[in-house]
Amino acid sequence: MPWQRLATRNTPVVRWVVMFAVLLPYTTSVSFSDDIVKVFVQNRTNHFIHAFVDNQPYLYIRPGGSVAAEARNGIVSMRAFYSPGQGVAGSTEQSVELEDRVLSTCNGSNCSTTEVEASYYWTVTDDSLRNQP
Amino acid sequence: MMKPSTLPFIALVSVTLIQPALAQQTDERARDSFGLGLGYSLPTGEWTQHRYASGVNHFSPAFAMNADLEFNIGQRWGLALVGGYNKLGTNDWVSYTKRQNDPVEASASVLYGGATLRPTIMKLSNHALRLEFGACMVFASGTETYGGMSYDYDFLRTWRFGLILGLEYSCMVSDAIALTLQGRSIFAIKGIEYADGLSPSMIIVPITGGLRMYY
């Protein structure tokens, strides 16, 4: 059987290949962040739009669709325009300051703190896009 | 005008017909090998269509190349590390936007790397036909320039787990070299993921011709 041949052919190269094959499905990316704020971009136009939150692109958001974008605490810049090839043009941009907050709750002498993640809902409309060609 | 991608096929047919006695009947399957192929990549499925430009391909066939390192693990079995590069054509989409008087420039590509098992399913003289199946990681990327602004295709920029299924025909032309013709299907579930939730699977079929060198 090939499996037996594989097991008996115990060269370093074969061992590396087998290890790579076994571990391949488990490869993943992990990110850690604790200073992230959420920006929800809502497309209320009749066309697809491209949106950028802190220069990160969120492309081809369908009419009526929305995306949950992430940005760093602080001043968050946002920009949106009609996706290309639709026969319409227009863009809009704005900046908002978003910071996570820490709420303290006390019950008698027992106090606890809760971090509240800042979030912002940005609604993009045809009117807002057409005001800034 | 003959397309460059047809040249490897013509070379393969020529050698097969003219030089059948050139190769000795060697037991090439008992050796490790290195393979290299060039050809054409065929992206297929819903993901190739543009989201709102009806009848327009966002991604279309283009150049492909792949390479592999194969280790013999049995008389009829090989274990290979495989990798490939597939250019994704964007001409259809770019032409469409020009016709709309709203021009963009765009480019995109798909890389993959993985491991496959290769059983030989048929062997006649110096000809062999081998199946290939395995797993890979797929990474697609692309950029677009519109209105003087360049941005990455966010829906393409993540590693995805994928499956490989393929077939390789090889013809030994010397003791150490075989000509190959390979078709491979790379399937990535939710291979692309738009920000608003749409995430179709990605299927790419690179067809390549090339060389396999045994050592």
Interface residues (C-beta under 8 A of the other chain):
Chain A: M1 P2 R5 L6 R9 V13 V14 V17 V18 F20 A21 L24 P25 T27 S29 N43 F48 H50 A51 F52 Q56 P57 Y58 L59 Y60 I61 R62 G65 S66 V67 A69 F81 S83 P84 G85 Q86 G87 A89
Chain B: H50 R51 Y52 A53 F71 I73 G74 R76 W77 L79 L81 W93 Y96 T97 Q100 D102 P103 V104 G114 A115 P119 G134 A135 C136 M137 E144 Y146 G147 Y151 D152 Y153 D154 F155 T158 W159 F161 Y194 A195 D196 G197 L198
